[in-house]
Amino acid sequence: MPEALRIINLESGLPTGDEAVKRLSEAIEAAKRDGVRALKVIHGYGSSGVGGVLRQRVQKSLANRRNQGKIRACVFGENWNSFEKVARDVLDQCPALRRDADLNRNNVGITIVLL
């Protein structure tokens, strides 16, 4: 049985924005091939206090993919709570995410992706 959730840490190795987006693309394609339902993307918030390059580039890339129909949904960490409609929809489609430690914690350093 395929895994319901896979975690990818894009912060690891301190990649550039371009490298992180490339790694994200590869991770999404691999997860789809493997039948994974959702990804938890760790991109961090950045040390500037206004959100880092990785976070901005990853979230922009995911929003574009969602708009193009390449992923079903994405929920940015600040909206990853049971009060947000899109988060509830994702939880309904992938119940394993209910056990995610960051649910309802306002962790802006992560994004949940429904494939």
Buried (B, 14 or more C-beta within 10 A) or exposed (E): EEEBBBEBBBBEEEBEBEBBBEBBEEBBEEBBEEEBBBBBBBBBBBEEEEBBBBBBBBBEBBBEBBEEEBBBBBBBBBBBBEEBEBBEBBBEEBEEBEEBEBBEEEBBBBBBBBB
